[in-house]
């Protein structure tokens, strides 16, 4: 075998190993570690909406809900928050209407007059101009005096004991962030549902290994004093904000009993553009938080690289595997590998052309994963091009 072929074989083997490791090896490793590691369970006192002696010791909480043209969901969100089991004197809520052009603000104002909301301190903040989520979070945090802050999307409804469970984690002074499980009430596809189930299991296992990597905007809690203003061009604010806290030396816990359910169905027509934006954010956050890849962060760096880092590299690794196997077709094993890859990519293309095939679970899952990597490639490159053009 020539040096040239040896180099191609090395490229194929390394790229293939990292692809398999990211999709299969890393999750299995996390599962194995979880079985061997017993994390101390946080004790949660049962309250049942009754005042208790412990209420005076509970941390104060402010819930911030950014809203832009959410007239369809805002009333349900407000009623959901009013139904949460937490001492009323320790809880306040800011509904921030960010230059809405629909009836969001009026519906919010009407809803907080309902009997169910009578005991909860709601504040409706109405901005005339739309400035974006990051700007209103930065501004809102300037006036927050509570011990803890919750950020939660309008379209996500939260389990009634979420605050009680979350606040119990902060008894550990090392914990700076608490994340919950994200679930879909009505998924856009079988692939999407399986993907989020997979992501939830990964986040739980990562928290068991080191720390929960990133949060979801549906619902997460952090110590208010640890907040630092987000850059105005931040894309995935729900990743950068909590990981900045982790970068300071705090832990991000994950609790499967804290559940945020996304009520708004994903429209397949909008899914790819949404994933492009998230992928651009993934590139941005890797650059912004590059320090977390440093070995001094030990298991956190390992989890960050194995999950988010390799996800960014995945399209390039897949391309390297395809090209190297194509150039090594004189060897039977590489010829087989090449045509297997082509078959996988072709199956996804056929599903894109003929969407009814997505109902076949294996094809739907393959298509959803490959579509994600395509968005990852385009979104990441688009961010780099735009960033370097300024």
N, C-alpha and C positions, 0 to 999 in steps of 0.2 A: 504494500500500500504506500502510495506517495505521501510526501509531507502535506501536500494540498488536500488530499483525501482524508488524511489523519486529522487535519484541522477542521474539515467539514464534519467529520464524525464527532469530534469534541464539541463543536457548536451544537450539533443535533442532540447529543447526550445531555449536555448541561441544560439547554433550553427545555428539552422534554422532561428532565427531572424536575425543574422548577415549576413547569406547568402542572405536572401531576402532584407535586408537593403542595402547591397553592390550593388546588381544587380538592385533593383527597388526603394527602399526607398530613398537612397542617390540621385539618379538622379531626382526623383520627388521633393525632398526637395530643390535641387538646382534650379529646374524650378520654384518652388514656391517663393523662395527668389529672383530670377531674376525678377519675375513679380512685386515684391514689392520694388525692388531697381532700381533706375534710375541712371545709371552711366553717368557722363558727357562725351559727345562725343568730341573727339579730332578733331579740325578744321584742314583740310588739304587744302593747297592752290593749285589751279589748275595751272599747269605749261605748259603742252602740248609741252614739249621738247624745250621751248623757254626760253632764259636767262631772269631772273627777278631780281628786286632789292633785293628780299629776299634771293637770292642765296648766297650772301656773309655771311649771318647769319646762314646758314644751317651747321650742323656738318659735318666734314670730315668722310668718310666711307672707310674701307678696306674690300673687300670681299675675304674670304679665301675658296678655293675649293680644298679639298684633293682628289687625284685621284690615283687609283690603277687599272691598266688594264681596262681602260674605253674608248677604242678606238671607240666603237660603239656610245657613247653618248657625248664625250667631245666637238665635234664641235658644236652641238646644244646648249650645255650649254654655251659655250663662246658667241655664237650669241645671246642667250637669255640675258646674262648679258649686252652685248653691246647695247641691245635694251631698257634697263631700263631707265626710265625717272628720271635723277638726274644730277646736274651740273657736267660736266666732270672734272673740276678743283678740285672738292671735292671728287672724286671717284678714287680708285685704286683697282686692282684685282690681287690676287696671285693664280695662278694655280700650285699646288704642286704635282708633279708626284713622287709618293712614290715607287721608285724601280720597275717601270713598266717593264714587260717582253714582252709587245706588242707594238703597234705603237702609244700609247696615246700621248707621248711627241711630236713626229713629227707632228701629226695631230693638236695638240694644237698650235704649232709654226706656222704651215701653216695657220691655221684659223685666228689667230690674224693679219695676213697680209691682210685679206679681208677688203673691203671698209667699211663695217658695223662696223668694230672694230677700225677704224682709230682714232676716237676721244676719245677712252677709254684707260687708262693706264693699260696695261696688263703686268704681269711679269710671265714667265714660269720658275718655279724652278724644276730642275730635279735631284732627288737623285738616285744614282746608286743601293743602297740597300734598300729593303723594311723594314721599321722600325715600321710601324703601324700608325694609325690615331692619336693616343694620342701623340706620340713622335713628329710628324710633326706639330701638333697644338701648343704644348709647344714651339717648336723651332721658329715657325713663329711668335708667339705672342711676343717674345723677341724684335723684330724689329718693331712692330706696333706702330705708332705714331698718328694714326687717333683717332678722338673722339669716333667713334663707330666701332665695328667689326661685320661682318656678317659671319656666317658659313653656308655653303650650299652644299648639296650632288650633285654630277655630274648628276645623273639621274633625278633630280627634276628641272622643269622649273618654273620660278617665274613670277607672274603678273607684268606688266610693271610699275605700280605705287607703287610697294611694298616698295621701299626705301623711297619714299616721305611720304607714310602713316606711315611707321614704325618710321621714324625720328621725326615725329610730336609728338609722344607719349613721347619722351625724353624731351620735354619742361617742363614736370613735373619732378622735380629733384629727386623725390622719385622712379621713374621708372628706373630699372637697366637692364631689359630684355624685349624684345618684341617678341612675337611668332605669327605665322600666322596659317592659316588653311591648313591642310594636306589633299590632295585628291588623288585619284587613277585614272589615265587615263584608265587603263585596269585592273580591279581587277581579282584575281585568282579564286575567288568564290563569291557567293552571301553573304555568311557569312562574308567574309573579308570586303566587301564593307559596309555592315551594321555595322560591328564592328568599322570601322574608322569614319563613320558618327556619331555613338554613342560617340566615343572618342572626336570628335571635339565639340559636344554639351556639353560634360562634361567639357572640358578645358575652353570653353567660359564661362560656368556658374561658374566654380571655380574662374576664373579671376574676375567675377562680385562679388563673395562672399568675396574672400581674395586675391589670387594671382594665376596666371597660374602655375600649378604644372608640372614642367619639360618642356622640349622643344622637337622638332623633328629635327633631323639632316638635313631634307630637307631645312629648312631655319629658322634661328633665329638671332636676333640682340642683342648686349649687349654693355654696356659702356666698352671701352677697358681697362681703368685703374682699373676696378674691377676684371679683370681676375686674377686667381691664378693658378699656374701650376697644372696640373692633375697628379694624381698618375699613374705611368707607367702601372699598371695593371687595370686601369679603363676600364670597359666594356661599360656601357651606358654613354659615355662622354657627350651626349646631354641632359642628366638629371642632372648629378653631377655638370657640369660647371654652368648652370643657377641657380640651387638650392643653390650652394655655395654663389652666389650673393644675393639670397633671405635671406639666413642665416645671411648675413651682415646687414639686415634691409631694403633692397630695394624690390620693387615690380616687378613682372613679368606681363606685360600686354598681352592681347590677342586681336587680331583684325581679324575679319572674312573677311575683305576686302583685307587682305594680304594673297595671295593664292600661295601655292607651290604644283605643280602637279607631282606626281611620274609617270614617263613615262615607266619605266621598269616593265613589267608584273611579278607578283609573280608566280613562279613555285611551284605547289603544292608539288612536290617532295623535294623542298628545304625549304618549309615553316616551317616545324616542327623543323628542325635544327636551323633555324633563330630564332624561338621562344624560343628554349632551351637557346640560347645565351642571348637573351633579358631577360629571366627569371632569369638566373644567375646574370645578371646585376641588376635586381630588388632587389635580395637579397643583393647584394653588396651595392647598393645605400641606402637601408634601414639601413644597419649597418653604412655606412659612414656618413649618414645624420641623425643619430638617434636623434641628438639634436633638430631637427625640430618637433619631437613628443612632446616636452615639452610644457606644458600649457601656458608658457609665449608667445608662438607664436600664441595663441588664434585661430582665424579662419583658419590660415595657418596650424596649427597642426591638427585641426579638418578635414580639407580637405585632408591633407597628410595621416592621418590614415584611413579615410573613403574610399579613393581611393587606394593609393599604399599599405598602411599597410594591409588592409583587403584582397587585392588581393593576397598578399603573404600567408596569413593565410587560404585562401579559400579551397585549397585541403584538409587541415587538418580538417577544419570545415565540409566539405562534408563527409569525412571519419567518423567523430564523429557522424554525423547525421545518416549515414547509419548503423553503428554498434549499436548505441543506440536504433534505431527503430527495428533492428533485434532482439535485446535482450528483447524487450517489445512487442513481437508479440501476447502475450496472450490478449493484449488490442486491440480491433478492429481498433481503429483510428491509432495506430502505425503500425499495420499490413498493413493497406492501404498505409500509408506513405512509408513503406519499399518497397512494390511492385511497387509503383509509381516511386521511385528512381531507382529501378532495370530496369523498363521500359525505363526510360530516358537514362540510361547508355547503355542499350541494343540497343536503336535506334542509338546512336552514333557509337557503335561497328559495327552495320549492315551497316551504311554509310561508314565506313572505309573499310569494306570488299567489298562493292558494291558502288563505287563512283558515278554512275549515279543518285543515290537517293538524292545526294546533291542538285540537281536541284529543289527539293521540298523545298521551302524556309524555313518553320519551322524546318525541319530536318537539313537543311544546317546550320542554325543559331545555333541550339543546338549543333551540331557536332563541329562547329568552336569554340564555347565557352568552351566546355568540353575539346577539344584538347588543348586550351590555358591553362586551369587549369592543365592538365596533364604535359604540358611543364613546367608550373610554379613549380610543385612538383619536377620533375626530375632535372630541371635546378637549382633550389634553393638548393636542397640537394647536387647536384654535386659540386656547388660552395663551400658549407660549408665543404664538405669532402676534396676537393682540398686545401682549405684555411687552414684547420686544419692539413693537412699532411705536410705543409711546415714549 
